[in-house]
Amino acid sequence: MSLMKIRLELGRTPDDPQGDPRHGYEFVAPVDAQGYLDPEEWKAQKDHCAVYRFHPHEPEYRGSLRHNGQGWLFDYLPGRSSDNEVIFRLDRHRIEKGLYLTIKEEDGVARPFKIVDVKPLAGAFATRSAIAGQKRHSHQL
């Protein structure tokens, strides 16, 4: 079991028929041998499960992968739910290059994101520098 660095890029949508590699996410999560998120390992490693959101026309968001009792989400400002982005059934989807995840973004629109890269994170303590930098919650509303 190891932490994995996962990169998602916007898949095809009516607004972006070819998708957009400039709109996406990089996040760190524990993935089991079958390619599924490991919730027990997440509990032990959640401080290392960071997310970085990028978009060509919006500021960068940095936050954490969290579970709220109902499902998985990206949380950018702890204590506020208005900025959370829900990941549709992450507990049931394999995390494998070429597959897709659906994320309901802050604007309320659910969009498909293609998994374009999954690789082991080089050292659990490299998370902040690899994804989140020193400021994990730099999203400005």
Contact map, one row per residue, 1 for C-alpha under 8 A:
111000000000000000000000000001111000000000000000000000000000000000000000000000000000000000000000000000000000000000000000000000000000000000000
111100000000000000000000000001110000000000000000000000000000000000000000000000000000000000000000000000000000000000000001100000000000000000000
111110000000000000000000000111100000000000000000000000000000000000000000000000000000000000000000000000000000000000000001100100000000000000000
011111000000000000000000000111100000000000000000000000000000000000000000000000000000000000000000000000000000000000000111100000000000000000000
001111100000000000000000011110000000000000000000000000000000000000000000000000000000000000000000000000000000000000001111100000000000000000000
000111110000000000000000111110000000000000000000000000000000000000000000000000000000000000000000000000000000000000111110000000000000000000000
000011111000000000000001111000000000000000000000000000000000000000000000000000000000000000000000000000000000000000111100000000000000000000000
000001111100000000000001110000000000000000000000000000000000000000000000000000000000000000000000000000000000000011111000000000000000000000000
000000111110000000111111100000000000000000000000000000000000000000000000000000000000000000000000000000000000000011110000000000000000000000000
000000011111000000111111000000000000000000000000000000000000000000000000000000000000000000000000000000000000001111000000000000000000000000000
000000001111100101110000000000000000000000000000000000000000000000000000000000000000000000000000000100000000001111000000000000000000000000000
000000000111110111110000000000000000000000000000000000000000000000000000000000000000000000000000000000000000000100000000000000000000000000000
000000000011111111100000000000000000000000000000000000000000000000000000000000000000000000000000000000000000001100000000000000000000000000000
000000000001111110000000000000000000000000000000000000000000000000000000000000000000000000000000000000000000000000000000000000000000000000000
000000000000111110000000000000000000000000000000000000000000000000000000000000000000000000000000000000000000000000000000000000000000000000000
000000000011111111110000000000000000000000000000000000000000000000000000000000000000000000000000000000000000000000000000000000000000000000000
000000000001111111100000000000000000000000000000000000000000000000000000000000000000000000000000000000000000000000000000000000000000000000000
000000000011100111110000000000000000000000000000000000000000000000000000000000000000000000000000000000000000000000000000000000000000000000000
000000001111100111111000000000000000000000000000000000000000000000000000000000000000000000000000000000000000000000000000000000000000000000000
000000001111000101111110000000000000000000000000000000000000000000000000000000000000000000000000000000000000000000000000000000000000000000000
000000001100000000111111000000000000000000000000000000000000000000000000000000000000000000000000000000000000000000000000000000000000000000000
000000001100000000011111000000000000000000000000000001110000000000000000000000000000000000000000000000000000000000000000000000000000000000000
000000001100000000011111100000000000000000000000000011110000000000000000000000000000000000000000000000000000000000000000000000000000000000000
000000111100000000001111110000000000000000000000000011100000000000000000000000000000000000000000000000000000000010000000000000000000000000000
000001111000000000000011111000000000000000000000001111000000000000000000000000000000000000000000000000000000000000000000000000000000000000000
000011110000000000000001111100000000000000000000001110000000000000000000000000000000000000000000000000000000000000000000000000000010000000000
000011100000000000000000111110000000000000000000111100000000000010000000000000000000000000000000000000000000000000000000000000000010000000000
001111000000000000000000011111000000000000000001111000000000000010000000000000000000000000000000000000000000000000000000100000100010000000000
001111000000000000000000001111100000100001000000110000000000000010000000000000000000000000000000000000000000000000000000000000000000000000000
111100000000000000000000000111110000111011001000000000000000000000000000000000000000000000000000000000000000000000000000000000000000000000000
111100000000000000000000000011111111110000000000000000000000000000000000000000000000000000000010000000000000000000000000000000000000000000000
110000000000000000000000000001111111110000000000000000000000000000000000000000000000000000000000000000000000000000000000000000000000000000000
100000000000000000000000000000111111000000000000000000000000000000000000000000000000000000000000000000000000000000000000000000000000000000000
000000000000000000000000000000111111000000000000000000000000000000000000000000000000000000000100000000000000000000000000000000000000000000000
000000000000000000000000000000111111100000000000000000000000000000000000000000000000000000000111000000000000000000000000000000000000000000000
000000000000000000000000000000111111110000000000000000000000000000000000000000000000000000111110000000000000000000000000000000000000000000000
000000000000000000000000000011110011111000000000000000000000000000000000000000000000000001100110000000000000000000000000000000000000000000000
000000000000000000000000000001110001111111000000000000000000000000000000000000000000000000000000000000000000000000000000000000000000000000000
000000000000000000000000000001000000111111100000000000000000000000000000000000000000000000000000000000000000000000000000000000000000000000000
000000000000000000000000000000000000011111110000000000000000000000000000000000000000000000000000000000000000000000000000000000000000000000000
000000000000000000000000000001000000011111111000000000000000000000000000000000000000000000000000000000000000000000000000000000000000000000000
000000000000000000000000000011000000011111111100100000000000000000000000000000000000000000000000000000000000000000000000000000000000000000000
000000000000000000000000000000000000001111111100000000000000000000000000000000000000000000000000000000000000000000000000000000000000000000000
000000000000000000000000000000000000000111111100000000000000000000000000000000000000000000000000000000000000000000000000000000000000000000000
000000000000000000000000000001000000000011111111100000000000000000000000000000000000000000000000000000000000000000000000000000000000000000000
000000000000000000000000000000000000000001111111100000000000000011000000000000000000000000000000000000000000000000000000000000000000000000000
000000000000000000000000000000000000000000001111110000000000000100000000000000000000000000000000000000000000000000000000000000000000000000000
000000000000000000000000000100000000000000001111110000000000000000000000000000000000000000000000000000000000000000000000000110110000000000000
000000000000000000000000001110000000000001001111111000000000000110000000000000000000000000000000000000000000000000000000000000100000000000000
000000000000000000000000001110000000000000000011111100000000011110000000000000000000000000000000000000000000000000000000000000110011000100000
000000000000000000000000111100000000000000000000111110000000011110000000010000000000000000000000000000000000000000000000000000000011000000000
000000000000000000000000111000000000000000000000011111000001111000000000000000000000000000000000000000000000000000000000000000000011000000000
000000000000000000000011110000000000000000000000001111100001110000000000000000000000000000000000000000000000000000000000000000000000000000000
000000000000000000000111100000000000000000000000000111110111100000000000000000000000000000000000000000000000000000000000000000000000000000000
000000000000000000000111000000000000000000000000000011111111000000000000000000000000000000000000000000000000000000000000000000000000000000000
000000000000000000000110000000000000000000000000000001111100000000000000000000000000000000000000000000000000000000000000000000000000000000000
000000000000000000000000000000000000000000000000000000111110000000000000000000000000000000000000000000000000000000000000000000000000000000000
000000000000000000000000000000000000000000000000000001111111000000000000000000000000000000000000000000000000000000000000000000000000000000000
000000000000000000000000000000000000000000000000000001101111100000000000000000000000000000000000000000000000000000000000000000000000000000110
000000000000000000000000000000000000000000000000000111100111110000000000000000000000000000000000000000000000000000000000000000000000000001100
000000000000000000000000000000000000000000000000000111000011111000000000000100000000000000000000000000000000000000000000000000000000000011110
000000000000000000000000000000000000000000000000011110000001111100000000000100000000000000000000000000000000000000000000000000000001001111100
000000000000000000000000000000000000000000000000011100000000111110000000011110000000000000000000000000000000000000000000000000000001000111100
000000000000000000000000000000000000000000000010111000000000011111000000011100000000000000000000000000000000000000000000000000000000000100000
000000000000000000000000001110000000000000000100111000000000001111100001111000000000000000000000000000000000000000000000000000000000000000000
000000000000000000000000000000000000000000000100000000000000000111110001111000000000000000000000000000000000000000000000000000000000000000000
000000000000000000000000000000000000000000000000000000000000000011111111100000000000000000000000000000000000000000000000000000000000000000000
000000000000000000000000000000000000000000000000000000000000000001111111100000000000000000000000000000000000000000000000000000000000000000000
000000000000000000000000000000000000000000000000000000000000000000111110000000000000000000000000000000000000000000000000000000000000000000000
000000000000000000000000000000000000000000000000000000000000000000111111000000000000000000000000000000000000000000000000000000000000000000000
000000000000000000000000000000000000000000000000000000000000000000111111100000000000011111100000000000000000000000000000000000000000000000000
000000000000000000000000000000000000000000000000000000000000000011110111110000000000011111100000000000000000000000000000000000000000000000000
000000000000000000000000000000000000000000000000000000000000000011110011111000000001111000000000000000000000000000000000000000000000000000000
000000000000000000000000000000000000000000000000001000000000001111000001111100000001111000000000000000000000000000000000000000000000000000000
000000000000000000000000000000000000000000000000000000000000001111000000111111001011100000000000000000000000000000000000000000000000000000000
000000000000000000000000000000000000000000000000000000000000111100000000011111000011000000000000000000000000000000000000000000000000000011100
000000000000000000000000000000000000000000000000000000000000001000000000001111111011000000000000000000000000000000000000000000000000000010100
000000000000000000000000000000000000000000000000000000000000000000000000001111111000000000000000000000000000000000000000000000000000000000000
000000000000000000000000000000000000000000000000000000000000000000000000000011111000000000000000000000000000000000000000000000000000000000000
000000000000000000000000000000000000000000000000000000000000000000000000000011111111000000000000000000000000000000000000000000000000000000000
000000000000000000000000000000000000000000000000000000000000000000000000001011111111000000000000000000000000000000000000000000000000000000000
000000000000000000000000000000000000000000000000000000000000000000000000000000011111000000000000000000000100000000000000000000000000000000000
000000000000000000000000000000000000000000000000000000000000000000000000001110011111100000000000000000000100000000000000000000000000000000000
000000000000000000000000000000000000000000000000000000000000000000000000111110011111110000000000000000001100000000000000000000000000000000000
000000000000000000000000000000000000000000000000000000000000000000000000111000000011111000000000000000111100000000000000000000000000000000000
000000000000000000000000000000000000000000000000000000000000000000000011110000000001111100000000000000111000000000000000000000000000000000000
000000000000000000000000000000000000000000000000000000000000000000000011110000000000111111000000000011110000000000000000000000000000000000000
000000000000000000000000000000000000000000000000000000000000000000000011000000000000011111000000000011110000000000000000000000000000000000000
000000000000000000000000000000000000000000000000000000000000000000000011000000000000001111111000000000000000000000000000000000000000000000000
000000000000000000000000000000000000100000000000000000000000000000000011000000000000001111111100000010000000000000000000000000000000000000000
000000000000000000000000000000000001100000000000000000000000000000000011000000000000000011111000000000000000000000000000000000000000000000000
000000000000000000000000000000000001000000000000000000000000000000000000000000000000000011111100000000000000000000000000000000000000000000000
000000000000000000000000000000000001000000000000000000000000000000000000000000000000000011111110000010000000000000000000000000000000000000000
000000000000000000000000000000000111100000000000000000000000000000000000000000000000000001011111001000000000000000000000000000000000000000000
000000000000000000000000000000100011100000000000000000000000000000000000000000000000000000001111101000000000000000100100000000000000000000000
000000000000000000000000000000000010000000000000000000000000000000000000000000000000000000000111111000000000000000101100000000000000000000000
000000000000000000000000000000000000000000000000000000000000000000000000000000000000000000000011111000000000000001111100000000000000000000000
000000000000000000000000000000000000000000000000000000000000000000000000000000000000000000000001111100000000000001110000000000000000000000000
000000000000000000000000000000000000000000000000000000000000000000000000000000000000000000000111111110000000000001100000000000000000000000000
000000000010000000000000000000000000000000000000000000000000000000000000000000000000000000000000011111000000000111100000000000000000000000000
000000000000000000000000000000000000000000000000000000000000000000000000000000000000001101001000001111100000000111100000000000000000000000000
000000000000000000000000000000000000000000000000000000000000000000000000000000000000001100000000000111110000011110000000000000000000000000000
000000000000000000000000000000000000000000000000000000000000000000000000000000000000111100000000000011111000011110000000000000000000000000000
000000000000000000000000000000000000000000000000000000000000000000000000000000000000111100000000000001111111111000000000000000000000000000000
000000000000000000000000000000000000000000000000000000000000000000000000000000000001110000000000000000111111111000000000000000000000000000000
000000000000000000000000000000000000000000000000000000000000000000000000000000000111100000000000000000011111100000000000000000000000000000000
000000000000000000000000000000000000000000000000000000000000000000000000000000000000000000000000000000011111100000000000000000000000000000000
000000000000000000000000000000000000000000000000000000000000000000000000000000000000000000000000000000011111110000000000000000000000000000000
000000000000000000000000000000000000000000000000000000000000000000000000000000000000000000000000000000011111111000000000000000000000000000000
000000000000000000000000000000000000000000000000000000000000000000000000000000000000000000000000000001111001111100000000000000000000000000000
000000000110100000000000000000000000000000000000000000000000000000000000000000000000000000000000000001111000111110000000000000000000000000000
000000000111100000000000000000000000000000000000000000000000000000000000000000000000000000000000000111100000011111000000000000000000000000000
000000011110000000000001000000000000000000000000000000000000000000000000000000000000000000000000000111100000001111100000000000000000000000000
000000011110000000000000000000000000000000000000000000000000000000000000000000000000000000000000111110000000000111110000000000000000000000000
000001111000000000000000000000000000000000000000000000000000000000000000000000000000000000000011111110000000000011111100000000000000000000000
000001111000000000000000000000000000000000000000000000000000000000000000000000000000000000000000110000000000000001111100000000000000000000000
000011110000000000000000000000000000000000000000000000000000000000000000000000000000000000000001100000000000000000111110000000000000000000000
000111100000000000000000000000000000000000000000000000000000000000000000000000000000000000000011100000000000000000111111000000000000000000000
000111000000000000000000000000000000000000000000000000000000000000000000000000000000000000000000000000000000000000001111100000000000000000000
011110000000000000000000000000000000000000000000000000000000000000000000000000000000000000000000000000000000000000000111110000000000000000000
011110000000000000000000000100000000000000000000000000000000000000000000000000000000000000000000000000000000000000000011111101100000000000000
000000000000000000000000000000000000000000000000000000000000000000000000000000000000000000000000000000000000000000000001111101000000000000000
000000000000000000000000000000000000000000000000000000000000000000000000000000000000000000000000000000000000000000000000111111100000000000000
001000000000000000000000000000000000000000000001000000000000000000000000000000000000000000000000000000000000000000000000111111100000000000000
000000000000000000000000000000000000000000000001000000000000000000000000000000000000000000000000000000000000000000000000001111110000000000000
000000000000000000000000000000000000000000000000000000000000000000000000000000000000000000000000000000000000000000000000111111111100000000000
000000000000000000000000000100000000000000000001110000000000000000000000000000000000000000000000000000000000000000000000101111111111000000000
000000000000000000000000000000000000000000000001010000000000000000000000000000000000000000000000000000000000000000000000000011111111110100000
000000000000000000000000000000000000000000000000000000000000000000000000000000000000000000000000000000000000000000000000000001111111110000000
000000000000000000000000000000000000000000000000000000000000000000000000000000000000000000000000000000000000000000000000000001111111100000000
000000000000000000000000011100000000000000000000011100000000000000000000000000000000000000000000000000000000000000000000000000111111100000000
000000000000000000000000000000000000000000000000011100000000011000000000000000000000000000000000000000000000000000000000000000111111111100000
000000000000000000000000000000000000000000000000000000000000000000000000000000000000000000000000000000000000000000000000000000011111111100000
000000000000000000000000000000000000000000000000000000000000000000000000000000000000000000000000000000000000000000000000000000011001111100000
000000000000000000000000000000000000000000000000000000000000010000000000000000000000000000000000000000000000000000000000000000000001111111000
000000000000000000000000000000000000000000000000010000000000011100000000000000000000000000000000000000000000000000000000000000010001111111000
000000000000000000000000000000000000000000000000000000000000111000000000000110000000000000000000000000000000000000000000000000000000001111100
000000000000000000000000000000000000000000000000000000000001111000000000000100000000000000000000000000000000000000000000000000000000001111110
000000000000000000000000000000000000000000000000000000000011111000000000000110000000000000000000000000000000000000000000000000000000000011111
000000000000000000000000000000000000000000000000000000000010100000000000000000000000000000000000000000000000000000000000000000000000000001111
000000000000000000000000000000000000000000000000000000000000000000000000000000000000000000000000000000000000000000000000000000000000000000111
